[in-house]
Amino acid sequence: MIAVTDRHSAYFALHLLTHQVCLVHLLRALKYLNELDKKQSWSKAVEKLLKEAIHERHKRPEDVIDKTPWLKRLDALLEKNLDRLEKPFERFRKGLVKCRVYIFTFFEDPLIPLDNNASERGIRKLKIKLKNSGVFRSDLGADAVLDLHSVVDTAKKNGQMAYNAIRTLFEATDSPLVPIAE
């Protein structure tokens, strides 16, 4: 299993096959740094590198791409002295150093996404429900909604009809299906 995540350290404690840092999250942080100090060039250079990497993946969507030259370019940027810049620049640089090996994982396998947008879209409906109602009325109800949502979202991502996926799940577990009122 491969997790595509932001840079929170808790994700890297999980024992997975590998990780991919969400490049969209990195680009958003870089945009903030670019606006924070418009005269500096470091964050702009990191942003340019990431955008070039994204472009390379789009140019060669089916290929396994050697990430070594990309890591060398990143390392050169990470070694730069940022003492003259504000603290957020150094904090961001240190964060990149910790997860640098996972920034270009998407080059190793064309099936690895370079962002976690699909995951975030997948939970959007649940977050809206919680925002509107505030809570689920019971743990059992919350579990049921989350389970059902997980099955439906996975079916959609795999090009299957949600109803068929739910039906197959119930048949596999010998659970009686409640007839849908017509």
Long-range contacts (C-beta under 8 A, 24 or more apart in sequence): 2-105, 2-109, 2-112, 4-112, 4-113, 4-114, 4-115, 4-116, 4-119, 5-116, 6-116, 7-95, 7-98, 7-99, 9-98, 12-98, 12-99, 12-102, 18-102, 18-105, 18-108, 19-99, 19-102, 19-105, 20-102, 20-105, 20-106, 20-112, 20-113, 20-114, 21-99, 21-102, 21-103, 21-105, 22-114, 22-115, 22-116, 23-50, 23-53, 23-54, 23-103, 23-106, 23-114, 23-115, 24-114, 24-115, 24-116, 24-117, 25-115, 25-116, 26-50, 26-96, 26-103, 27-51, 29-92, 30-92, 32-88, 33-88, 33-89, 33-92, 36-86, 36-88, 36-89, 37-85, 37-86, 37-89, 40-85, 40-89, 42-77, 42-80, 42-82, 42-85, 42-89, 43-89, 43-92, 45-77, 46-74, 46-77, 46-96, 49-73, 49-74, 49-77, 50-103, 53-104, 53-107, 53-114, 54-114, 56-107, 57-106, 57-107, 57-110, 57-114, 61-110, 62-110, 63-110, 64-107, 64-108, 64-109, 64-110, 65-107, 65-108, 66-107, 67-104, 67-105, 67-107, 67-108, 70-104, 70-107, 71-100, 71-101, 71-103, 71-104, 74-100, 74-103, 74-104, 75-100, 118-157, 122-153, 122-157, 125-149
